[in-house]
Amino acid sequence: MTEGENRVTEWLREQRDAMVSLLGELVNIDSGTYDKAGVDAAGEPLRRFFEAAGLQVEVLPESTFGDAIRATLPHETANDQRPIVLMGHRDTVFPKGEAGRRPFRVENGRAYGPGVADMKSGLVMNAFVIAALARFGGHPAPVVALVTSDEEIASPSSRPLIETQARMSRAVFNAEPSRAPNVIVSGRKGGVFMSFDVYGKAAHSGAHYERGVSAIEELSRKVLALHRLTDLDRGITVNVGLIGGGQTVNTIAPHARGEIDLRYVRSEDRAAMIDAIREVVENCSLPGTTAQLTIKGEFLPLEETAESRTLFEIYRQAGRDLGFDVEAEFTGGCADSGLTAGQGCPTLCSIGPVGDGGHTSDEYVLVDSLVPCAQALALSVMRLRS
């Protein structure tokens, strides 16, 4: 490693306890996606950290969900002013009060608490990496730490910001948790989340059964047809994960509702699958029923490109220089990295500290992975030349 790289990695090695402290502060703040006040509160420690590091900090207001935060480390003399982006979200899936019930703790080398892996540890890593670069330099271009607020529900407010940032950027590192042993994500499925409503006609199920038309029966037929759209060989899955409906047990159901999860691998499969799902939903087989489909949110797939493979090789070599090997895998899970890759920006995902159990009470991050993952990211940024 160069002298500059050594300075950055040595400083990061000395920040382990400070990283744990900031992580605990973030985890102990409830920040469920729909809790705007909580998500904004979870942004405050990061905003203060960025300002203390001498970065240019913007708070980008959002009326419904949490505000976004963008911290910029300029590079006035770089020939290529496209920034390198360190991205992460601070919203979690947990309800208000969860941080009080399960506060941050460290046991046997693992840190626990709501959102500790997904993805508050990644935000801590990003913060210390950009602070190290601000202190010692060595970055070949401006660096941006982008902290968003609603990834857990497919980023309805953050998507325009993320896509705009990606179009003007050189590369994106998304700090979702990596997997043991040092496995990052090079490809993800796209996902579309939909709901469908079926309408029938109510009637007394004992006295006037023949007058009714059951929305539940029609929904049941649609569930079977929707699941038949799954094509595992092509990586396409259709799952009706929630259903509900009816009025009372002795009433023919006038309404029923379901929610659909579509996953796909290739961008070109999206339109055809949406059309197929819409055809199943809107063409009713039970006379007297009608139905409609609503798209609630979606993630784009993270598809590998020659540029993203080059980015991975830079990251893997950084890991080797630090004494560990990195592998890459494909996953069916979705993330904001698909949005940046969809804009043509080379993107690596799940380069955050090693963790598991996201969205559960068993969620953890390996404390000893905080420093090496930060070091690998810092080296990758420093080596990302034009």
N, C-alpha and C positions, 0 to 999 in steps of 0.2 A: 504494500500500500504506500501511497505517497505521504509526505509529511503532513499535508493538509488533511488527508483522510485519517491519518493517525490522530490528529488533534480532535477531529469531530468524534471519532469512535471512542477515544479515551474519555472525553467529556461526557458522552452518553453513558459510558460505563459507570461513571460517578453519580449518575442521576437516578439510580434504581429506587432509592427510598423516596425521593421527590416524586417520581412517577407513581409509586404506590399511594402516596399521600393525595395527589391530585385525583387519582382513580377513585379512591375512597370518597372524596368530596363529591365527585360526579355521581357515583352509584347511590349515595345517600340522598339524592334529590329525585323525587318522583318525576318522571317525564314521559308518561304515557302519551301517545300521539295526540289524543283528543284533549289533553290537558295543556292548553296553550300556556297558562301561567307557569306550570311546572317545566315545560320544555324551555321556555324563556329563562327560567331560573337556572336550569342546568347549563345554559349557555354562558352565564355570568362568570363562573370560574375560568372558562376558556378565554372569554373576552379579556379578562384581567391579565391572564397569563400572556396572551398575545401582545397586549399593550406593554407589559413589563419587558417583553423581549424586543421592543422597539419596532414592531411591525405596524404597517398601515392596516387599521381595522375598520371594517364597515359592518354595521348591523342593518340587514335588509328586511324591512318590516313586512309582516304578513298578518292579515286581519283575522283569519280563522285558525291557522295552525301556528306553530312557533316561528319566530323570526329566524332567518338564515344569518350566518356569520361568515364573513370572508376576510381572512388575514393575508396580506400580501407582503412578500419580501422582494423588493425591486432588484433589478440588475441593470443599471443605467447604460452600461457599455456593451451589453450583449448584442451581437449582430441579429440574433433571432429573439425577438421579444415575446414570442409565444410562451406562456408560463407552463410550468410543470405543476400539476394539481395533486394535492393530497386530500382525499375526500372521505367524508364519513358523516353518519347521522347520529343524533343524540336522542331521538325518540325511542321508546320501548313499547312492548306489548302489555305491560303490567298496569293494573289499576292503581288509582291513588291510594296511598297508605301502604303499598307493598314495601317501599324502602324502610318504613318504620317496623314492619313485621319481619323483614329479612335484611337488616342492615349489613353493610360491607364488613367482611371479616376475612382473615387469612388463616388457613389451617393446612398444615402439611404441604406447604408450597403452592397451594391453590387459593386464589381469591374468589370469593363468592359474593353474590348480591344481584339484584335485578338489573339487567343490562350490562353486567360486568364484561362479558365477552362480546355481546351483540348490542352496541359496539363501542362502549365507552372506553375500553382499553385501547382500541384502535385510535380513538380521538386523542387520548393521552400520548400515544406513540407519535402521531402526526404533530402534535403541539411541540414535543421535545425535539423532534427532527428539524422542524422549521426554526426553532429557537437556536439549535446548534449551528445551523447554516447562517443564521443572522449574526451569531457570535464570531464564527471563524471563517465564513465565506466558503468558496469552492463550488458554489452552485453555478451552472453554466447559463442559466436563464432565470427570469423571475420565478418565484415559487409561491403558490397560492394554497392556503389551507381553507378548504370549503366545508363548513359544518351546516348540515341541513336538518330538517325537523320532522319529516313525515314519511320516511322511507317504508315504515312498517305497513302503510296502507297504499303503497305504490306511488308515493311522492306527488300527490295531486297539485300541491302548490310549488314544490321545489323543482319539478321537471323542467319548466321553461328556463329556470336559472341554471340548472345542471347542463342542459343541452346547449344553451348559449355559451357557457363557460367552456364546454368541450370543443365547440367549433373554433374557438380562438386559442386552443391549448396544444402543446406539443405531446403531452402524455398525461395519463391519469393513473394514480395508484389509489385503489379503494381499500380502506382499512377494515373490511369485514374480518372476523377472526380466521386465522389459518388453522389447519387441522394437524394433529400430531401424526407422524413426526415431521414437521416442517413441510406440510403440503399446502400449496396455494391453489387458487382456482384460475384456470385459463379459459374456461368456457362455461356458460350457464344457459339454461333454457329460458325462453321467453314465457311469460304468463299473462293470461287475461282473466280477470275476475268479473263474472256476470251474475245477474239475477234474472229470474223469469217469473212472471205472474200469470196464473191461469184463472179464468173466470167461467163459472158455470151458472146454475140456477138453484136457489134454495127451495126446499120443500120438506114437509114433515116426513121423516123416513119410515114412519109406521102407517100413517093414515093416507098419505098422498105420495108414495115413493115414485110413482110414474111421472109426477109433475116436475120432478127435480132433474138436474143434470150435474153430475159430480165433478167438480174441479179437481178433487183428489184423484179420482180414477184417471182423468186425462193427464195429470201430472205424473202418475205412476207409469203410464205408457211412455211418456216422454223421457223419464229417467232411463228406462231400458234402452230406448233408441239413442239417447245421448251417450251412454256408456259404450254402445257398439261403435261409436266413432273413434274409440281408442285404437291406435296403431303402434304397438310397442316397437316394431321393427324400425319405424321412422322416428321413434322418440316422442310420439304424440300421445298425450293422455287427456281424457275428459272425465272429470269427476264431479258428480252432484254431491256436494259435501253437507249441505243443509237443506232440509225441507220443512214445511209447516203449512197449516191450513185448516179449514173447517170452522164451523161455528159452535155446534154442540154435537154430542154423540148421536142424538136423534134428529139431526138435520142433515139433508143432502148438502154437501159442502159447496157453497157458492164461490169460494176463492181458495187458491192454494199457491204456494210460493216455493221456489227453490233457488239455490245458489250454485254456480258452476265454476270450476277451476279448469282452465285449459292450459296445458303446457306443450311447448313445441321447441324444436331445435333450430330450424332454419327460418330466416325471416320470410322467405317466400311462401312458407306454409300458413302463415297467419291468416291472410285474407280468405283462403279456401276453407279453413277450419271455421272461421267466424260465419261464413256463408252457410256451411253445413249445419252448424248449431242453430243459426237463425231459422233455417228451413224446418228443422225438427220442432223448434219452439212455436213458430207461428202457424204451421200447418197442423191443425187439430184433427184427430181421428174420431173423436166423440162428438156427434152432432149437438150443436147448442153451446159448445165451448169456444172461447177465444183465448189468445195468449199474446204476450209481448215480452221482448228481450231487452235488457238494459245492461250496457257495459259500465261497470263501476270503477275499474282501474286496471292498469296493466304495466308490466315490465317488458322491455325489449330483450331479446337474447344477447348474450355476450358471445360473439362468434370470433374464433381465432383468425388472425390475419398474419401475413409475413411480418408486419411491423410489431404486432403484439408478441409474436414468438421471439423477435429480437429483444424486445423489452424483457421478456422472461429470461433470456440468456444473460442479460446484464444483471438481473436480480440473482439468478442462480450463481453466477461467478462471484458476486458480492458475498453470498452465503458461504461459498467455498473458502473465500479469503478469510472469513471469520471462523472457519472450522466446522461448518455444518452444510449438509447437502439439502437441496430443495427440489421437490418434485411438484408437478402440476397435474390437476385432475379436472374432469368435467363433472358438473353437478346439475341436478334438476331444479335446484333452488334458484330464486331470482334475487336480483339486487340492482342498485342504481348504476352499477358498472355497465349494464346493458344499454342504458341511456347514453352514456358517453361513447361507448363503442359504436352505437347506432349513428353517431355523428361523424364517424370516421376517425376518431381519436384513439390511438393505441392505448389499451387499458389492461392493467393487471388487477385482479381482485383477490380478496382474502389474504392480504399480506400483513394483516394485523397480528398481534400476539396470539399464541396458540390457546385455543379454548374449545369448549364443547357445551352441549346442553342448553343452547339458546332457546328462549321462550318457555323455559321450565324452571322450577325451583332448584334444580340441580346444576344450573348454569355456573360455569367456572372458567377462569383463565389461569394459565400457569405463570406464576409471578416471575420465574426465571427466564421466561421468554420475552419479557418486556424489553430488556436491553438489547439482546441480539437481533430481534425483529426491527427495532429502531435503527440499529447500526446498519443492517442490510438495506433498509429503505434509504437511509442517508447516503450510503455509498452508491446506490443505484441512481439517485438524483444527481450526485456529483459526477457520475460517469456518463450521463445522458447527453452526449455531445451532438452537435448538429451533423 
